[in-house]
Structures are given as structure tokens and as C-alpha cells.
Amino acid sequence: MTGDRKKIYICSPLSGNIEENIEKAKEHCRDVSLKGFLPIASHIYFTQFLDDNNSEERDIGMEMGLELLKLCDEVWVFGDKISEGMKKEIQFAKKLNIEIKYN
């Protein structure tokens, strides 16, 4: 099934309780994977080497995340609160006519 997996961009909060939110994002990635899709969670990846508390590095991470979002088939939104970063991702996906699903 190589190359056939739908790419799903994981849109979930990071700020606030960062450790808890990263764990939740990992759970979302697992669920998406077990459904047969390829999860893309830039906020888990880029925070491994960029400091989300540094505004310049956060902006770089957001820009790179939007580049990854361009490659995705759908955006899946998780959580009961939409953060500022999530709003940017959702608006960007709408601009590109990428399907958005709220979970």
C-alpha cells in the first residue's frame, strides 16, 4: 500500500500545558495511523529542535508547518479550544481548499 496513504495534517493545541498537549497529539497520530492514514504533526516534530517560547523560532516552525500542510489531503482538528496557531492552520487549509474535519 506504499504511496496510497492519505496524508492527514494533525491540527491540535500546543501552548498551555505543552507536555500534555504533545501527548494528546501523539495519541491523535496513533489513531490516524491505525485508521490507515499518514499523520503529519508538525508541532510535535519542530518543537524537538525549535523553541516554541522564542517568537522568532515559533514563527519559523509555523511557516514550515504550513509548508507541510500544503502536502496533505485533509486537516483533522482536535480539541475543544482553537489556539491562534490552529486558527492560522485552518485558515491556510481553507485558502488551499483542503478538506477540514473537526474531531
Biotite code that builds the C-alpha atoms (Angstrom):
import biotite.structure as struc

atoms = struc.array([
    struc.Atom([0.000, 0.000, 0.000], chain_id="A", res_id=1, res_name="MET", atom_name="CA", element="C"),
    struc.Atom([3.038, 2.257, -0.319], chain_id="A", res_id=2, res_name="THR", atom_name="CA", element="C"),
    struc.Atom([2.212, 5.717, -1.640], chain_id="A", res_id=3, res_name="GLY", atom_name="CA", element="C"),
    struc.Atom([-1.536, 5.244, -1.268], chain_id="A", res_id=4, res_name="ASP", atom_name="CA", element="C"),
    struc.Atom([-1.993, 6.552, 2.254], chain_id="A", res_id=5, res_name="ARG", atom_name="CA", element="C"),
    struc.Atom([-3.963, 9.743, 2.639], chain_id="A", res_id=6, res_name="LYS", atom_name="CA", element="C"),
    struc.Atom([-1.859, 12.396, 4.411], chain_id="A", res_id=7, res_name="LYS", atom_name="CA", element="C"),
    struc.Atom([-3.676, 13.871, 7.413], chain_id="A", res_id=8, res_name="ILE", atom_name="CA", element="C"),
    struc.Atom([-2.433, 17.094, 8.989], chain_id="A", res_id=9, res_name="TYR", atom_name="CA", element="C"),
    struc.Atom([-2.940, 16.988, 12.759], chain_id="A", res_id=10, res_name="ILE", atom_name="CA", element="C"),
    struc.Atom([-4.209, 20.357, 13.988], chain_id="A", res_id=11, res_name="CYS", atom_name="CA", element="C"),
    struc.Atom([-4.248, 20.414, 17.787], chain_id="A", res_id=12, res_name="SER", atom_name="CA", element="C"),
    struc.Atom([-3.138, 22.819, 20.528], chain_id="A", res_id=13, res_name="PRO", atom_name="CA", element="C"),
    struc.Atom([0.454, 23.045, 21.696], chain_id="A", res_id=14, res_name="LEU", atom_name="CA", element="C"),
    struc.Atom([0.577, 26.063, 24.025], chain_id="A", res_id=15, res_name="SER", atom_name="CA", element="C"),
    struc.Atom([-0.675, 25.918, 27.572], chain_id="A", res_id=16, res_name="GLY", atom_name="CA", element="C"),
    struc.Atom([0.264, 22.550, 29.025], chain_id="A", res_id=17, res_name="ASN", atom_name="CA", element="C"),
    struc.Atom([2.816, 21.684, 26.344], chain_id="A", res_id=18, res_name="ILE", atom_name="CA", element="C"),
    struc.Atom([3.757, 18.229, 27.661], chain_id="A", res_id=19, res_name="GLU", atom_name="CA", element="C"),
    struc.Atom([0.113, 17.162, 27.959], chain_id="A", res_id=20, res_name="GLU", atom_name="CA", element="C"),
    struc.Atom([-0.738, 18.600, 24.535], chain_id="A", res_id=21, res_name="ASN", atom_name="CA", element="C"),
    struc.Atom([2.177, 16.769, 22.901], chain_id="A", res_id=22, res_name="ILE", atom_name="CA", element="C"),
    struc.Atom([0.988, 13.508, 24.474], chain_id="A", res_id=23, res_name="GLU", atom_name="CA", element="C"),
    struc.Atom([-2.530, 14.142, 23.138], chain_id="A", res_id=24, res_name="LYS", atom_name="CA", element="C"),
    struc.Atom([-1.114, 14.895, 19.680], chain_id="A", res_id=25, res_name="ALA", atom_name="CA", element="C"),
    struc.Atom([0.806, 11.603, 19.792], chain_id="A", res_id=26, res_name="LYS", atom_name="CA", element="C"),
    struc.Atom([-2.469, 9.812, 20.601], chain_id="A", res_id=27, res_name="GLU", atom_name="CA", element="C"),
    struc.Atom([-4.135, 11.529, 17.635], chain_id="A", res_id=28, res_name="HIS", atom_name="CA", element="C"),
    struc.Atom([-1.246, 10.429, 15.402], chain_id="A", res_id=29, res_name="CYS", atom_name="CA", element="C"),
    struc.Atom([-1.601, 6.864, 16.632], chain_id="A", res_id=30, res_name="ARG", atom_name="CA", element="C"),
    struc.Atom([-5.361, 6.871, 15.966], chain_id="A", res_id=31, res_name="ASP", atom_name="CA", element="C"),
    struc.Atom([-4.859, 8.302, 12.472], chain_id="A", res_id=32, res_name="VAL", atom_name="CA", element="C"),
    struc.Atom([-2.145, 5.706, 11.754], chain_id="A", res_id=33, res_name="SER", atom_name="CA", element="C"),
    struc.Atom([-4.342, 2.830, 12.921], chain_id="A", res_id=34, res_name="LEU", atom_name="CA", element="C"),
    struc.Atom([-7.062, 4.049, 10.542], chain_id="A", res_id=35, res_name="LYS", atom_name="CA", element="C"),
    struc.Atom([-4.601, 3.545, 7.682], chain_id="A", res_id=36, res_name="GLY", atom_name="CA", element="C"),
    struc.Atom([-3.629, 7.178, 7.135], chain_id="A", res_id=37, res_name="PHE", atom_name="CA", element="C"),
    struc.Atom([-0.289, 9.006, 7.373], chain_id="A", res_id=38, res_name="LEU", atom_name="CA", element="C"),
    struc.Atom([-0.352, 11.584, 10.198], chain_id="A", res_id=39, res_name="PRO", atom_name="CA", element="C"),
    struc.Atom([1.590, 14.823, 9.804], chain_id="A", res_id=40, res_name="ILE", atom_name="CA", element="C"),
    struc.Atom([2.005, 16.614, 13.146], chain_id="A", res_id=41, res_name="ALA", atom_name="CA", element="C"),
    struc.Atom([4.448, 19.454, 12.610], chain_id="A", res_id=42, res_name="SER", atom_name="CA", element="C"),
    struc.Atom([4.037, 20.819, 16.134], chain_id="A", res_id=43, res_name="HIS", atom_name="CA", element="C"),
    struc.Atom([5.412, 17.570, 17.571], chain_id="A", res_id=44, res_name="ILE", atom_name="CA", element="C"),
    struc.Atom([8.299, 17.461, 15.111], chain_id="A", res_id=45, res_name="TYR", atom_name="CA", element="C"),
    struc.Atom([9.522, 21.068, 15.018], chain_id="A", res_id=46, res_name="PHE", atom_name="CA", element="C"),
    struc.Atom([9.431, 21.533, 18.791], chain_id="A", res_id=47, res_name="THR", atom_name="CA", element="C"),
    struc.Atom([12.172, 18.893, 19.005], chain_id="A", res_id=48, res_name="GLN", atom_name="CA", element="C"),
    struc.Atom([14.694, 21.454, 17.746], chain_id="A", res_id=49, res_name="PHE", atom_name="CA", element="C"),
    struc.Atom([12.927, 24.848, 17.739], chain_id="A", res_id=50, res_name="LEU", atom_name="CA", element="C"),
    struc.Atom([11.955, 26.733, 20.916], chain_id="A", res_id=51, res_name="ASP", atom_name="CA", element="C"),
    struc.Atom([8.219, 27.433, 20.894], chain_id="A", res_id=52, res_name="ASP", atom_name="CA", element="C"),
    struc.Atom([8.757, 30.058, 23.630], chain_id="A", res_id=53, res_name="ASN", atom_name="CA", element="C"),
    struc.Atom([11.031, 32.075, 21.312], chain_id="A", res_id=54, res_name="ASN", atom_name="CA", element="C"),
    struc.Atom([8.748, 34.081, 18.989], chain_id="A", res_id=55, res_name="SER", atom_name="CA", element="C"),
    struc.Atom([11.214, 34.028, 16.076], chain_id="A", res_id=56, res_name="GLU", atom_name="CA", element="C"),
    struc.Atom([11.674, 30.259, 16.288], chain_id="A", res_id=57, res_name="GLU", atom_name="CA", element="C"),
    struc.Atom([7.919, 29.742, 16.753], chain_id="A", res_id=58, res_name="ARG", atom_name="CA", element="C"),
    struc.Atom([7.274, 31.740, 13.560], chain_id="A", res_id=59, res_name="ASP", atom_name="CA", element="C"),
    struc.Atom([9.815, 29.603, 11.685], chain_id="A", res_id=60, res_name="ILE", atom_name="CA", element="C"),
    struc.Atom([8.093, 26.459, 12.956], chain_id="A", res_id=61, res_name="GLY", atom_name="CA", element="C"),
    struc.Atom([4.672, 27.775, 11.917], chain_id="A", res_id=62, res_name="MET", atom_name="CA", element="C"),
    struc.Atom([5.937, 28.631, 8.419], chain_id="A", res_id=63, res_name="GLU", atom_name="CA", element="C"),
    struc.Atom([7.480, 25.196, 7.984], chain_id="A", res_id=64, res_name="MET", atom_name="CA", element="C"),
    struc.Atom([4.321, 23.572, 9.327], chain_id="A", res_id=65, res_name="GLY", atom_name="CA", element="C"),
    struc.Atom([2.257, 25.371, 6.695], chain_id="A", res_id=66, res_name="LEU", atom_name="CA", element="C"),
    struc.Atom([4.638, 24.058, 4.030], chain_id="A", res_id=67, res_name="GLU", atom_name="CA", element="C"),
    struc.Atom([3.896, 20.527, 5.251], chain_id="A", res_id=68, res_name="LEU", atom_name="CA", element="C"),
    struc.Atom([0.181, 21.293, 5.354], chain_id="A", res_id=69, res_name="LEU", atom_name="CA", element="C"),
    struc.Atom([0.319, 22.016, 1.598], chain_id="A", res_id=70, res_name="LYS", atom_name="CA", element="C"),
    struc.Atom([1.256, 18.361, 1.034], chain_id="A", res_id=71, res_name="LEU", atom_name="CA", element="C"),
    struc.Atom([-1.709, 16.981, 2.980], chain_id="A", res_id=72, res_name="CYS", atom_name="CA", element="C"),
    struc.Atom([-5.045, 15.675, 1.746], chain_id="A", res_id=73, res_name="ASP", atom_name="CA", element="C"),
    struc.Atom([-7.035, 16.670, 4.825], chain_id="A", res_id=74, res_name="GLU", atom_name="CA", element="C"),
    struc.Atom([-6.703, 18.603, 8.077], chain_id="A", res_id=75, res_name="VAL", atom_name="CA", element="C"),
    struc.Atom([-8.137, 16.986, 11.188], chain_id="A", res_id=76, res_name="TRP", atom_name="CA", element="C"),
    struc.Atom([-8.801, 19.406, 14.038], chain_id="A", res_id=77, res_name="VAL", atom_name="CA", element="C"),
    struc.Atom([-8.675, 18.084, 17.607], chain_id="A", res_id=78, res_name="PHE", atom_name="CA", element="C"),
    struc.Atom([-9.522, 19.683, 20.941], chain_id="A", res_id=79, res_name="GLY", atom_name="CA", element="C"),
    struc.Atom([-12.312, 21.793, 22.328], chain_id="A", res_id=80, res_name="ASP", atom_name="CA", element="C"),
    struc.Atom([-10.387, 25.056, 22.004], chain_id="A", res_id=81, res_name="LYS", atom_name="CA", element="C"),
    struc.Atom([-8.852, 26.556, 18.849], chain_id="A", res_id=82, res_name="ILE", atom_name="CA", element="C"),
    struc.Atom([-5.482, 28.205, 19.559], chain_id="A", res_id=83, res_name="SER", atom_name="CA", element="C"),
    struc.Atom([-4.050, 31.076, 17.499], chain_id="A", res_id=84, res_name="GLU", atom_name="CA", element="C"),
    struc.Atom([-1.679, 28.681, 15.724], chain_id="A", res_id=85, res_name="GLY", atom_name="CA", element="C"),
    struc.Atom([-4.547, 26.342, 14.920], chain_id="A", res_id=86, res_name="MET", atom_name="CA", element="C"),
    struc.Atom([-6.564, 29.274, 13.509], chain_id="A", res_id=87, res_name="LYS", atom_name="CA", element="C"),
    struc.Atom([-3.689, 30.043, 11.113], chain_id="A", res_id=88, res_name="LYS", atom_name="CA", element="C"),
    struc.Atom([-3.531, 26.409, 10.001], chain_id="A", res_id=89, res_name="GLU", atom_name="CA", element="C"),
    struc.Atom([-7.305, 26.202, 9.477], chain_id="A", res_id=90, res_name="ILE", atom_name="CA", element="C"),
    struc.Atom([-7.394, 29.473, 7.514], chain_id="A", res_id=91, res_name="GLN", atom_name="CA", element="C"),
    struc.Atom([-4.479, 28.303, 5.366], chain_id="A", res_id=92, res_name="PHE", atom_name="CA", element="C"),
    struc.Atom([-6.181, 24.968, 4.653], chain_id="A", res_id=93, res_name="ALA", atom_name="CA", element="C"),
    struc.Atom([-9.396, 26.776, 3.661], chain_id="A", res_id=94, res_name="LYS", atom_name="CA", element="C"),
    struc.Atom([-7.409, 29.015, 1.303], chain_id="A", res_id=95, res_name="LYS", atom_name="CA", element="C"),
    struc.Atom([-5.982, 25.874, -0.354], chain_id="A", res_id=96, res_name="LEU", atom_name="CA", element="C"),
    struc.Atom([-9.383, 24.117, -0.412], chain_id="A", res_id=97, res_name="ASN", atom_name="CA", element="C"),
    struc.Atom([-8.051, 21.289, 1.743], chain_id="A", res_id=98, res_name="ILE", atom_name="CA", element="C"),
    struc.Atom([-10.830, 19.371, 3.471], chain_id="A", res_id=99, res_name="GLU", atom_name="CA", element="C"),
    struc.Atom([-11.110, 20.065, 7.209], chain_id="A", res_id=100, res_name="ILE", atom_name="CA", element="C"),
    struc.Atom([-12.629, 17.600, 9.684], chain_id="A", res_id=101, res_name="LYS", atom_name="CA", element="C"),
    struc.Atom([-13.405, 18.516, 13.275], chain_id="A", res_id=102, res_name="TYR", atom_name="CA", element="C"),
    struc.Atom([-12.948, 15.618, 15.719], chain_id="A", res_id=103, res_name="ASN", atom_name="CA", element="C"),
])
